[in-house]
Amino acid sequence: LFISAGALTNEGFFDNVGETRRDGFEANLAGAAGERLTWSLDYTYLDATFREDFAVMSPNHPEAVAGEIAVERGDRLPLIPQQLLKAGMRFTVTNALTFGADVLTSSGAFFRGDEGNLLEELDGYSVVSLRAEYRLGERASLFASIDNLLDEEYETFGLFGQADAVLGDEFDEPYFVGPGAPRAAWVGFRIEL
C-alpha cells in the first residue's frame, strides 16, 4: 500500500501491509463462424482480498477515526475489479476490407484509501469500440476506429483527498476520480516495412 510520508500529495512510499490473497480464474475462447467471421471472448474473475485484520492510514477517508480505518480479513483490495469481460469480433468483407468490434465490461472497484471497503465502489462500466481496415496492398492500409462508441461516462480510478486544499474552500467532498476516455475517433494510413 502507499504510505504517506509528508504533507505533499503523493509524497511517500509503498510497503507491504498485511497478507493478501488473489484467487480467481481466466477463461478464453476464440473461434470462427465460417471463413469470414472470427470472434474471441475473455473472462476474468479475481477475488483479491486482505487475509488479516489491521489498521491503515487514510486521513481523508470520510469514516476515518484519527486518520485510520480498520481493514478486516476478507476485505477486497482497492482498484481491482472482481470481474472483467472482453469480447471481440472481426468480419472480413473482402480480402481487402475488414470490420471489427470490441466490448470491454468491468465490475466496480473500491477507492484507493478504502481498504476497509466501508464506502460504495466505483461503478462498473461497459465500453464498445469499432474499427475498419482497407488494405491497399501487402504493406499498406487505411484504417478507422472509434473508441467508446456510446460515449459512456465512467471512472477507472478513485482516491480520497483534500478537495478544498486543491480546488478552494467551496469544495469539501473528498472523492477524486480518474475519468475514462470519452468517445474518440481516428483515421490513418499504415505502412508495414
Secondary structure, DSSP 8 states (H G I E B T S, - for coil): -EEE-SSSTT-EEE---S-EEEEEEEEEEEEEETTTEEEEEEEEEEEEEE-S-EEEE-TT-TT-BTTEEEE-TT-B-TT--SEEEEEEEEEESSSSEEEEEEEEEE--B--BT-TT--S--B--EEEEEEEEEEE-SSSEEEEEEEESTT----EEEEEE--HHHHH-TT----EEEEE----EEEEEEEE--
